[in-house]
Amino acid sequence: MTDFNGDDLDDFTHDTDDVFTDLDDDFTDADETQESTLALFPDDSGGLSLPQRRAFVCLLKNRFVSAIDNPVEWRVIREDPEPFKSRLNDMFLDLHLDLQHEVAFKRQAATDGGAREFPTLLHDIAYTREETILLAFLRMRFQSERASGHEDVTVDRDEMLTHVASFRPAHATNRSGDAAKANNAVDNLIKAKVLRKTNDSDRLRVSPVIAVLLPLPRLHELFEWLMSQNGTPSDESTDHAGDLDTDRDTDEALS
């Protein structure tokens, strides 16, 4: 039979305390893990944090998320885009992140051949003729001003209306109706956040999102269409297309 002296008993008690201390630590770690879960409501199995979920909802509800209009959501998406891309991919969508113009938006995923064979959640909405004219005009203005070193690009409402009117066919006689369509086009681009209001109600700021909505190759196509609609001679159209090419070179140099 082994005898225990007082020192042995103290050592045994000390060792036993260490064992229970370790067990307590294990239970504490488990509790902390439980408290750190991302669940926000009963049976919530989501894998995104609250800020990420808010940003994802913003991305789904809006055509785009920008640093100007949604600074918090934009920062969350920019810092870790992979969870958003993964969830969009599950819905046959893809995430486009433009760091230069600080814009994020979703778009329909397509197969390698370019054919859209997947179910789609997005709807194609055609711009009106007046909106198309304004988009091309604003894109060219934005490109020109940025190439000249101007960060803030603004335009007058009257200037836009005059530009739209310059594309009125010779046979069009309903000037008041055409003017109303042009004004509606400006208002619609404000609602779409392509144009932003300033302290002057007649002066509007062009959002950088215009560069994402209308990349230069697409602008070339629209410009050719507008010139054909307006009956502009092909030589003048070619000259202006050359100006766009110059702007494109400048844009690449700045990026």
N, C-alpha and C positions, 0 to 999 in steps of 0.2 A: 504494500500500500504506500502510495506517495504522500509525503507530508507537504502541506502548503504553509509557508511562513507568511508573515504580514506583507512582505515585499512582493511575494508571488501573487497574492490576492489583489494587491494594488495594480500589478501589471495586467492581470486577467480582466479586472474591471475596466482598466484604461483601454485594453484591446477591444472589449465588448462595446464600449462607448463609440469607438471608431467605426465599428461595423454598423451600428444604428445611425451614426452620423452619415455614413455613406448611403444608407437606405433613404434617409430623410432627403439627401441631396437628389437622389434619383426621382423621388416623388415630386420634389420641387421643380426639377427640370421638366417633368411631364406636365405639371400644371402650367408652367410658363409656355410650353409648346402649345398647349390647348388654348391659352389666352392669345397667342400670336397668330391664330388661324385667320384666314382671309374671309371666313364666313361672316355675312352681315345680317342674315335672317335664317330662320329654321330651315334645315335641309339644304342650305346653300353650299353647293359644291364648286362654286366659281373659283378661278385661279388668278384673278386680277385684284389688285388693291383698290381701295375706294377711289383714289385719284385716277387710276388707270380706267376704272369702270366709267367714271364721269367723262373722261376723254374719249373713250370708245363710243359712248352714247352720242356725244357731240359729233364725232366723225360719221356716225350712221345717220344722224338727223339732218346734217348739213351737207351741202355740196362740197365744201372744203373747210378745213381748219387752218387758220392763219395766225401768225404771231401778232398781227394787228388787232384782229377781232376776238381771238381766243388765246390770249397769252399763256394762261395756265395750262390749258389742254395741249396747246402746241408744244410747250416745254416737256410735258410728260411723254408725248408721242416721240418727240425728237430724241429724248434721252434713252429710250428703250423701245424701238419700233417693232421688234420681233414678236412680242405677244399680240400686237394689233394685226400684224401681217398674217400670223398664224390663224387667228380667228376669222379674218376676212377670207383667207384661202378656203376655209371650211364652207364658206358661202359662195364659192366660185368668184370671189372678188380679189383684187390685188391692191396693195397700198403703194401709193406714189408719194415720195417724200422729196420735196424740192428745197434743199438747204439754202440755196442762193436767194430765193425769193420768199423763203420761210412759209411754205404752204404744204399742207398734207391733204390728200384726197383719195378716195376709193375709185376704182374703175373695174369694169368687167374683165374677168380673166378670159384668155383665149388660148386655143391650142397652138402648137408650133406653126401650123399652116395658116393661122390667122382666122380660121372659121370659129364662130361662136356656137359651140355645140353644147354648152352647159345651160342649165336653168339660170334665169337672171332675175335679180331683185331690183335692178336699176331700170329706169325708163328714159328713153331718148326723147328729149324735148327740143323741137326745132325752134331756132330763133326766127323772129319775123325778119322781113327784108330790111326794115329800118334798124333793128337791133344788130343785124349782121353788118350793115354799113358802119354803124357806130363802133362795133367791136374792132373792125379793121382800122378805123380811124384812130381809136384810142391806143391800139397796139403800136401803130406807127408813131404816134406822138410819144408814147412811153419809151419806145426804143430810141427815138431821136434825142429826147431830153436826157435819158440816162447816159447815152453815148457822149453827150456834152458835159457830163459831170453833175447833172442836177438830180438830187435824190428825191425831191418833192416835185411831182408832176401834176399840174393842175390844168383845167380846161373850163372855158365858159360855156354855159348852156346854149347861149345864142350861137356860139361858134359851131357847136355840134348840130344844132337845128339847121344852120345854113349849109353845113356839109351834107346833111341828109337831103336837103332840098336840091342840091346840085345834081343829085341822081334821079330827080323826077323826070319821067319820060315826057317827051314833047307832047304826047297826046293826052296827058293827065290834066284835067281841068278842075278837079275838086281840091283846090288849094287848102281850104279849111280842114277838110278831112285828112289830107296828107300831113298837115301841120299837127293835127291831133295825134296821128300815129307816131310822128317823130317825138313828140313830147312824152307819149306813153312809153316809147322805147327808152328814153332817158330815165324815166321813173323806174322802169323795170330793171335797168342796170344798177340803179341805186339799191333796189330791193335785193338784187343778187350780190351786192357788195363789191361789184366791179368798180363802181363810182362811190365815193364817200363825200358826205356833206362837209362844208367848211363854215366859218363864221359868216361868209358871204353866201346868201341863198342861191345866187346865180353862178357861183364858182364852185367847181367840184374837183375833188382829188382823185387821181387815177390809182387804183390799188395795184400793187405788184402782181396780184393774182392774174392780171390780164396776160402776163408773159407765160403763165402756165396754161391758161385756157387756150391761148393762140400761139403755139410755137411758130417760129419763123417759116418752116416749110408749109404749115397750114395757112399762114398769112399770105404767102405767095399764091396759093390756090384761090383764096378769097379775093385777093386783089385782082387776079385775072378775071374772075367771075364778075366783079364789080365793074371792071373796065368794059367787059363785053356788054353788060347790061346798060352801061351809060353811053355806049357807042364811041368810046375813046379809040383813036387810031392806034394800031398795033405798035408803031414806032414809039409813041409816047408811053405806052404800057411797058415796053422793053426798057426804056430809059429809067422809069421809076423802079422797075424790078432790079436794075443795077444798083440803085440807091439802097434797096433792101439788102442786097448782097453785101454792100459796104457795111451796113449796120450789123449784119450777122458776123462779119469778121471782127468788128469792134466788140461785140458781145462775147465772143469766144475769148478774146484777149483779156477781158475784164474778169471772166469767170475763173 
